[in-house]
């Protein structure tokens, strides 16, 4: 079977590692993978390093689309992906998550009548002002095989009309939905030990024996709104008075912080010794930071899950989340960009962490399950 895998953003590159690893170790005689990097993330620290670090095969194609408006970026991707699909003539295209690369792959492949396989299907924030929500909905409804990591994702697809009892052969008009666990859980299990063996970011930050909070902030709904951004930074400043805070700063976040009007707070943020602002980190470095943190504060969907994988409480700086299960277990709380709520929730978790983390993301073998179902198409 020949598949074309589309990646473009950091989380997709990481997720692809699990599938590529499973192909190499168990399915190399049955599956040929062609990797297409759209170039949606073009910073080496946020892209190339992941290929080297995670052992992902070099992309067979790179579209080099770079940054642009949603329309321009997606159009360039559709054009490039369509050309590659016509040349490669794969049996299926594999798409991850909810980025513009995902949307472009779904549109290009479905118009060419090529089977679409969507990994992380069924996730919904129920907020269509988020471009990711549009992308994931469109991709799901262009797909033939839909692999959902959670029961909530499966239930969302059922509510949208996807059948649960249909039989093959499966097509875009007769799709199949599988609740199979999370491919990122595969990776977290695999790379957890490797991270502590290969990197020593904690040592370089002086945090080997020191409790700390890990924070990430990149979503444009937060970074591009000065009031929301300032409210979140105010929470970071106050929280850091009681515990050190590590903040790998996304390029867009750094740019928008520099534009804030209150220069005194910005200067304090950048100079505060207890707030360790660092460049974007590699996957293994991020794994080490997550694994050893006392608490994680984030607006990232992926980091929310990873906090759960490593059994860390999480404060979510968004009004909603597609990972509702971790909130329902009590392991995470929605705090939006509310300074007081971020602080209150963080302090509660630091004082009394969650007592349990029920198994909700599968058994760590999602990639093998997905490949088997693709072969059976």
C-alpha positions as CSV (number, residue, x, y, z in Angstrom):
1,X,0.0,0.0,0.0
2,X,1.3,3.5,-0.9
3,X,0.4,6.4,1.4
4,X,1.2,10.1,1.2
5,X,1.6,11.6,4.7
6,X,1.1,15.4,4.9
7,X,2.9,17.3,7.7
8,X,3.5,21.0,8.1
9,X,3.3,22.1,11.8
10,X,5.3,21.0,14.7
11,X,2.6,18.7,16.3
12,X,2.1,16.9,13.0
13,X,5.8,16.3,12.6
14,X,5.9,14.7,16.0
15,X,2.7,12.6,15.4
16,X,4.1,11.3,12.1
17,X,7.1,9.9,14.0
18,X,4.8,7.2,15.6
19,X,3.4,6.1,12.3
20,X,6.8,6.1,10.5
21,X,8.3,4.2,13.3
22,X,5.5,1.5,13.2
23,X,5.9,1.3,9.4
24,X,9.7,0.8,9.7
25,X,9.4,-1.8,12.6
26,X,6.4,-3.8,11.5
27,X,4.9,-2.8,8.1
28,X,7.9,-2.1,5.9
29,X,7.0,-5.0,3.6
30,X,3.4,-3.8,3.2
31,X,3.3,0.0,3.4
32,X,5.3,2.6,1.4
33,X,5.2,6.1,2.9
34,X,5.8,9.3,0.9
35,X,6.2,12.3,3.3
36,X,5.2,15.8,2.1
37,X,6.2,18.7,4.3
38,X,4.2,21.8,3.4
39,X,6.6,24.1,5.1
40,X,3.9,25.7,7.2
41,X,6.4,25.9,10.0
42,X,9.6,27.2,8.5
43,X,11.8,27.9,11.5
44,X,14.5,25.2,11.9
45,X,14.0,25.2,15.7
46,X,10.3,24.3,15.2
47,X,10.6,21.9,12.2
48,X,13.9,20.5,11.0
49,X,15.2,19.6,14.5
50,X,12.2,17.3,15.0
51,X,13.1,15.2,11.9
52,X,16.6,14.7,13.2
53,X,15.7,14.2,16.9
54,X,12.8,11.8,16.3
55,X,14.3,9.7,13.6
56,X,11.6,10.7,11.1
57,X,12.5,10.0,7.4
58,X,13.5,13.0,5.5
59,X,10.5,14.5,3.6
60,X,10.3,13.4,0.0
61,X,8.8,16.8,-0.9
62,X,8.8,20.2,0.7
63,X,6.4,22.9,-0.5
64,X,8.1,25.7,1.4
65,X,4.8,27.7,1.7
66,X,5.9,29.6,4.7
67,X,3.8,32.1,6.5
68,X,0.9,33.9,4.8
69,X,-2.8,34.6,5.3
70,X,-5.1,31.6,5.6
71,X,-6.3,31.9,2.0
72,X,-2.9,32.4,0.4
73,X,-1.2,29.7,2.5
74,X,-4.0,27.1,2.0
75,X,-4.2,27.8,-1.8
76,X,-0.4,27.2,-2.2
77,X,-0.7,24.0,-0.3
78,X,-3.6,22.7,-2.3
79,X,-1.8,23.4,-5.5
80,X,1.4,21.7,-4.4
81,X,-0.3,18.7,-2.8
82,X,-2.5,18.1,-5.9
83,X,0.6,18.1,-8.1
84,X,2.3,15.5,-5.9
85,X,-0.8,13.3,-5.7
86,X,-1.1,13.2,-9.4
87,X,2.5,12.2,-9.7
88,X,2.6,9.7,-6.9
89,X,-0.9,8.2,-7.3
90,X,-1.1,6.9,-3.7
91,X,-3.8,4.6,-2.3
92,X,-4.5,7.0,0.5
93,X,-3.4,10.4,2.0
94,X,-2.8,10.5,5.8
95,X,-3.7,13.8,7.5
96,X,-3.2,14.9,11.1
97,X,-5.1,17.2,13.3
98,X,-6.5,20.5,12.3
99,X,-4.0,22.9,10.6
100,X,-4.2,24.5,7.2
101,X,-2.0,21.6,5.9
102,X,-4.8,19.3,7.0
103,X,-7.4,21.3,5.2
104,X,-5.4,21.6,2.0
105,X,-4.7,17.8,2.0
106,X,-8.4,17.0,2.5
107,X,-9.5,19.3,-0.3
108,X,-6.9,18.2,-2.8
109,X,-7.2,14.5,-2.2
110,X,-11.0,14.3,-2.1
111,X,-11.3,16.2,-5.4
112,X,-9.0,13.6,-7.0
113,X,-11.0,10.8,-5.4
114,X,-8.1,9.6,-3.3
115,X,-8.9,8.0,0.0
116,X,-8.5,10.4,3.0
117,X,-7.4,9.1,6.3
118,X,-7.8,11.5,9.2
119,X,-5.9,10.9,12.4
120,X,-7.3,12.9,15.4
121,X,-10.8,12.9,13.9
122,X,-13.9,14.0,15.7
123,X,-12.4,16.7,18.0
124,X,-14.6,19.7,18.5
125,X,-14.3,22.9,20.5
126,X,-17.7,24.0,19.2
127,X,-16.2,27.4,18.5
128,X,-16.2,28.1,14.7
129,X,-14.4,31.3,15.1
130,X,-11.3,29.2,15.6
131,X,-9.8,28.3,12.2
132,X,-8.8,24.9,13.5
133,X,-12.5,24.1,14.1
134,X,-13.3,24.7,10.5
135,X,-10.3,22.7,9.3
136,X,-11.1,19.6,11.4
137,X,-14.8,19.6,10.4
138,X,-14.0,19.9,6.7
139,X,-11.4,17.2,6.9
140,X,-13.6,14.8,8.8
141,X,-16.4,15.1,6.2
142,X,-13.9,14.5,3.3
143,X,-12.5,11.3,5.0
144,X,-13.0,7.6,4.5
145,X,-11.2,6.4,7.6
146,X,-11.5,8.5,10.7
147,X,-9.4,7.6,13.7
148,X,-10.6,9.3,16.9
149,X,-8.4,9.3,20.0
150,X,-11.2,9.6,22.5
151,X,-14.8,8.5,23.2
152,X,-15.9,12.1,23.0
153,X,-14.5,12.4,19.5
154,X,-16.3,9.3,18.5
155,X,-19.6,10.6,19.9
156,X,-19.1,14.0,18.1
157,X,-18.9,12.2,14.8
158,X,-22.0,10.1,15.6
159,X,-24.0,13.3,16.3
160,X,-22.8,14.7,13.0
161,X,-24.3,11.7,11.1
162,X,-21.4,9.3,10.8
163,X,-22.7,5.7,10.9
164,X,-21.3,3.2,13.4
165,X,-22.5,0.0,11.8
166,X,-21.6,0.4,8.2
167,X,-19.6,-2.3,6.4
168,X,-16.8,-2.2,3.8
169,X,-15.7,-1.4,1.2
170,X,-15.3,2.0,2.8
171,X,-15.5,5.2,0.8
172,X,-16.0,8.9,1.3
173,X,-19.7,8.2,1.1
174,X,-19.4,5.1,3.3
175,X,-16.8,6.1,5.9
176,X,-15.6,4.1,8.9
177,X,-15.0,5.6,12.3
178,X,-12.6,4.0,14.8
179,X,-12.0,4.9,18.5
180,X,-8.4,3.8,18.7
181,X,-6.5,5.8,21.2
182,X,-4.1,8.7,20.8
183,X,-1.0,8.4,18.6
184,X,0.7,11.0,20.8
185,X,0.4,8.7,23.7
186,X,2.4,6.2,21.7
187,X,5.1,8.8,21.3
188,X,5.1,10.0,24.9
189,X,5.6,6.4,26.1
190,X,8.4,5.8,23.6
191,X,10.3,9.0,24.1
192,X,9.8,9.6,27.8
193,X,12.9,7.7,28.9
194,X,15.0,8.8,25.8
195,X,14.4,12.4,26.7
196,X,16.2,12.2,30.1
197,X,19.0,10.3,28.5
198,X,19.7,12.6,25.5
199,X,18.9,16.1,26.8
200,X,19.6,18.1,29.9
201,X,17.6,21.3,29.6
202,X,16.7,21.2,33.2
203,X,20.4,21.2,34.2
204,X,21.1,24.2,31.9
205,X,18.2,26.1,33.5
206,X,19.2,25.2,37.0
207,X,16.0,23.4,37.7
208,X,17.2,19.8,38.2
209,X,16.1,19.7,41.8
210,X,13.7,22.7,41.8
211,X,9.9,22.6,41.3
212,X,8.7,24.7,38.5
213,X,5.6,25.6,36.3
214,X,5.8,25.0,32.6
215,X,3.9,27.6,30.5
216,X,3.2,27.7,26.7
217,X,1.4,30.5,24.9
218,X,1.0,30.7,21.1
219,X,-2.7,30.6,20.0
220,X,-3.5,33.7,18.0
221,X,-6.7,34.3,20.0
222,X,-4.5,35.1,22.9
223,X,-1.4,36.5,21.4
224,X,-3.1,38.8,18.9
225,X,-5.5,40.4,21.5
226,X,-3.5,42.8,23.6
227,X,-5.9,42.7,26.5
228,X,-5.9,38.9,26.7
229,X,-2.2,38.7,26.2
230,X,-1.5,41.2,29.0
231,X,-3.9,39.4,31.3
232,X,-2.1,36.1,30.8
233,X,1.3,37.7,31.3
234,X,0.1,39.3,34.5
235,X,-0.8,35.9,35.7
236,X,2.6,34.6,34.8
237,X,4.3,37.4,36.7
238,X,2.3,36.9,39.8
239,X,2.6,33.1,39.7
240,X,6.4,33.3,39.4
241,X,6.6,35.0,42.7
242,X,5.9,31.7,44.4
243,X,7.4,29.2,42.0
244,X,9.8,29.5,39.0
245,X,8.1,29.5,35.6
246,X,9.6,28.2,32.3
247,X,8.2,29.8,29.1
248,X,9.4,28.5,25.7
249,X,8.4,31.5,23.7
250,X,6.8,31.0,20.3
251,X,8.0,33.5,17.7
252,X,4.6,35.1,17.2
253,X,4.2,35.5,21.0
254,X,7.6,37.2,21.3
255,X,6.6,39.6,18.5
256,X,3.2,40.5,20.1
257,X,4.7,40.9,23.6
258,X,7.1,43.5,22.2
259,X,4.1,45.5,20.9
260,X,2.3,45.7,24.2
261,X,1.7,49.3,25.5
262,X,2.7,48.6,29.1
263,X,6.5,48.6,28.7
264,X,7.2,48.3,32.4
265,X,5.4,45.0,32.7
266,X,7.1,43.8,29.5
267,X,10.5,44.7,30.7
268,X,9.8,43.0,34.1
269,X,8.7,39.9,32.3
270,X,11.8,39.7,30.2
271,X,14.2,40.4,33.1
272,X,12.6,38.5,35.9
273,X,15.0,35.7,37.0
274,X,12.1,33.5,38.1
275,X,10.5,33.6,34.6
276,X,12.8,31.6,32.4
277,X,11.9,32.7,28.8
278,X,13.7,30.4,26.4
279,X,13.6,29.8,22.6
280,X,11.2,27.1,21.2
281,X,12.4,23.7,22.4
282,X,12.8,20.4,20.6
283,X,10.3,17.6,21.2
284,X,12.7,15.7,23.6
285,X,13.3,18.9,25.5
286,X,9.6,19.6,25.8
287,X,9.1,16.0,26.9
288,X,11.6,16.5,29.7
289,X,10.0,19.8,30.7
290,X,6.5,18.3,30.8
291,X,7.7,15.1,32.6
292,X,9.3,17.0,35.5
293,X,7.0,20.1,35.9
294,X,4.7,20.5,39.0
295,X,2.1,22.2,36.8
296,X,1.5,23.0,33.2
297,X,-0.3,26.2,32.0
298,X,-1.1,26.3,28.3
299,X,-3.3,27.3,25.4
300,X,-2.0,24.4,23.3
301,X,-4.3,21.4,22.6
302,X,-1.3,19.1,22.3
303,X,0.3,20.2,25.5
304,X,-3.0,19.7,27.3
305,X,-2.9,16.1,26.4
306,X,0.8,15.7,27.1
307,X,0.2,17.1,30.6
308,X,-2.3,14.3,31.2
309,X,0.1,11.6,29.7
310,X,2.7,12.6,32.3
311,X,0.0,13.0,35.1
312,X,0.5,16.7,35.6
313,X,-2.4,19.1,36.4
314,X,-3.1,21.6,33.7
315,X,-4.6,25.1,33.6
316,X,-6.0,25.7,30.1
317,X,-5.9,29.4,28.9
318,X,-8.9,29.0,26.6
319,X,-12.7,29.3,27.1
320,X,-13.2,25.8,25.7
321,X,-11.2,22.7,24.8
322,X,-11.6,19.8,22.4
323,X,-10.0,17.6,25.0
324,X,-13.1,17.6,27.3
325,X,-12.2,14.3,29.0
326,X,-9.2,15.7,30.8
327,X,-11.4,18.5,32.3
328,X,-14.0,16.0,33.2
329,X,-11.5,13.9,35.2
330,X,-10.5,17.0,37.2
331,X,-6.9,16.9,35.9
332,X,-7.4,20.2,34.0
333,X,-9.4,23.4,34.3
334,X,-10.5,26.0,31.8
335,X,-9.3,29.4,33.0
336,X,-9.5,31.4,29.7
337,X,-7.4,34.6,29.8
338,X,-8.7,35.5,33.2
339,X,-5.8,36.5,35.4
340,X,-7.5,35.8,38.7
341,X,-8.8,32.4,37.6
342,X,-5.4,31.3,36.2
343,X,-3.8,32.2,39.5
344,X,-6.5,30.6,41.7
345,X,-6.6,27.4,39.7
346,X,-2.8,27.1,39.5
347,X,-2.4,27.7,43.2
348,X,-5.1,25.1,44.0
349,X,-3.3,22.5,41.8
350,X,0.1,23.2,43.3
351,X,-1.4,22.8,46.8
352,X,-3.5,19.7,45.9
353,X,-2.7,17.9,42.6
354,X,-5.3,15.5,41.1
355,X,-5.4,12.2,42.8
356,X,-5.9,10.0,39.7
357,X,-5.5,10.0,35.9
358,X,-7.9,7.4,34.4
359,X,-6.8,5.7,31.2
360,X,-8.7,7.6,28.4
361,X,-6.1,7.8,25.6
362,X,-5.6,4.1,24.7
363,X,-2.8,1.6,25.2
364,X,0.1,3.2,23.4
365,X,-0.3,1.1,20.2
366,X,-2.6,3.4,18.2
367,X,-0.2,3.6,15.2
368,X,-0.2,-0.2,14.6
369,X,-4.0,-0.3,14.8
370,X,-4.3,2.5,12.2
371,X,-1.9,0.9,9.8
372,X,-3.7,-2.4,10.0
373,X,-7.0,-0.8,9.2
374,X,-5.5,1.1,6.2
375,X,-4.1,-2.1,4.8
376,X,-7.5,-3.7,5.1
377,X,-9.2,-1.0,3.0
